[in-house]
Amino acid sequence: MAKMQAILSRFSEEQMSRYESFRRAGFQKSNMKRLLGSISGTPKISMPMTIVVSGIAKMFVGELVETARIVMTERKESGPIRPCHIREAYRKLKLEGKVPKRSVSRLFR
C-alpha cells in the first residue's frame, strides 16, 4: 500500500486524471458474459469467470492506451489518441508477446 502511495504521489495532473478514469471504467458484465458464451459455445458462464475475464480485458486495454501514449511522445504528437497510435501500440505489444495468439483460424479475411 505504501509503495502504491509513493507511485501515485509522483503522478502529474494528467496522469492522475487518466488513472482515476481507469479505476472507474469497466466492461458491462452482461456484455462480457454474452461474448464469453459466444466464444466458448457454452450458454452458461459463471459470474466469477466473467469478472476475471473483464479484469484481464481492462488490464489489456490499459496497457494498450499507455503504449499508444508512448507512441505519441515518440512521434512528438499531442492531443487525443488516434487510431494510428492504437494500431502502432497493438503492433508493439504483439512483438513483445503481450497479445494472445488465435487458437482458431479466421473464417473470413
C-alpha positions as CSV (number, residue, x, y, z in Angstrom):
1,M,0.0,0.0,0.0
2,A,2.9,2.4,0.8
3,K,4.5,1.6,-2.5
4,M,1.3,2.4,-4.3
5,Q,1.0,5.8,-2.5
6,A,4.6,6.6,-3.4
7,I,3.8,5.9,-7.1
8,L,0.6,7.9,-7.0
9,S,2.3,10.9,-5.4
10,R,4.7,11.2,-8.4
11,F,1.8,11.3,-11.0
12,S,1.2,14.5,-12.9
13,E,-2.2,16.0,-13.0
14,E,-2.9,14.4,-16.4
15,Q,-1.7,11.0,-15.3
16,M,-3.8,11.2,-12.1
17,S,-6.9,12.0,-14.2
18,R,-6.2,9.1,-16.5
19,Y,-5.6,6.8,-13.5
20,E,-8.9,7.8,-11.9
21,S,-10.7,7.2,-15.2
22,F,-9.1,3.8,-15.5
23,R,-10.2,2.9,-11.9
24,R,-13.8,3.9,-12.6
25,A,-14.0,2.2,-16.0
26,G,-15.1,-1.4,-16.7
27,F,-16.9,-3.7,-19.0
28,Q,-20.5,-4.5,-18.5
29,K,-20.9,-7.9,-17.0
30,S,-23.8,-8.8,-19.3
31,N,-21.9,-8.0,-22.5
32,M,-18.8,-9.8,-21.3
33,K,-21.0,-12.9,-20.4
34,R,-22.6,-12.9,-23.8
35,L,-19.2,-12.6,-25.5
36,L,-17.7,-15.4,-23.4
37,G,-20.7,-17.6,-24.3
38,S,-20.3,-17.0,-28.0
39,I,-16.6,-17.7,-27.9
40,S,-16.8,-20.9,-25.8
41,G,-20.1,-22.2,-27.2
42,T,-21.3,-22.8,-23.6
43,P,-24.5,-20.9,-22.8
44,K,-23.8,-21.0,-19.0
45,I,-20.9,-18.8,-17.9
46,S,-20.2,-18.3,-14.2
47,M,-20.1,-14.8,-12.7
48,P,-16.5,-15.3,-11.3
49,M,-15.3,-16.3,-14.8
50,T,-17.0,-13.1,-16.2
51,I,-15.3,-10.9,-13.6
52,V,-11.9,-12.5,-14.2
53,V,-12.0,-12.1,-18.0
54,S,-13.4,-8.5,-17.6
55,G,-10.4,-7.7,-15.4
56,I,-8.0,-9.1,-17.9
57,A,-9.6,-7.2,-20.7
58,K,-9.4,-4.0,-18.7
59,M,-5.7,-4.5,-18.0
60,F,-5.1,-5.2,-21.7
61,V,-6.9,-2.0,-22.7
62,G,-5.0,0.0,-20.1
63,E,-1.7,-1.4,-21.4
64,L,-2.7,-0.6,-25.0
65,V,-3.6,3.0,-24.1
66,E,-0.4,3.6,-22.2
67,T,1.6,2.2,-25.1
68,A,-0.3,4.4,-27.5
69,R,0.6,7.4,-25.3
70,I,4.3,6.3,-25.5
71,V,3.9,6.1,-29.3
72,M,2.6,9.7,-29.3
73,T,5.5,11.0,-27.3
74,E,8.0,9.2,-29.6
75,R,6.3,10.9,-32.6
76,K,6.3,14.2,-30.7
77,E,2.5,14.5,-31.1
78,S,-0.1,15.7,-28.6
79,G,-3.8,15.7,-28.2
80,P,-6.2,12.7,-28.1
81,I,-5.1,9.2,-29.1
82,R,-5.8,8.5,-32.7
83,P,-6.4,5.1,-34.4
84,C,-2.9,5.1,-35.9
85,H,-1.5,5.3,-32.3
86,I,-3.6,2.4,-31.2
87,R,-2.6,0.3,-34.2
88,E,1.1,1.0,-33.6
89,A,0.7,0.2,-29.9
90,Y,-1.0,-3.1,-30.7
91,R,1.8,-3.9,-33.1
92,K,4.4,-3.2,-30.4
93,L,2.5,-5.3,-27.8
94,K,2.2,-8.1,-30.3
95,L,6.0,-8.0,-30.9
96,E,6.6,-8.1,-27.1
97,G,4.3,-11.2,-26.9
98,K,1.7,-9.5,-24.8
99,V,-1.1,-10.2,-27.3
100,P,-2.6,-13.7,-27.1
101,K,-2.4,-15.7,-30.3
102,R,-5.5,-17.0,-32.1
103,S,-6.2,-20.7,-31.5
104,V,-8.8,-20.8,-34.3
105,S,-8.1,-19.5,-37.8
106,R,-10.2,-16.7,-39.1
107,L,-13.2,-17.6,-41.2
108,F,-13.1,-14.6,-43.5
109,R,-10.2,-12.4,-44.4
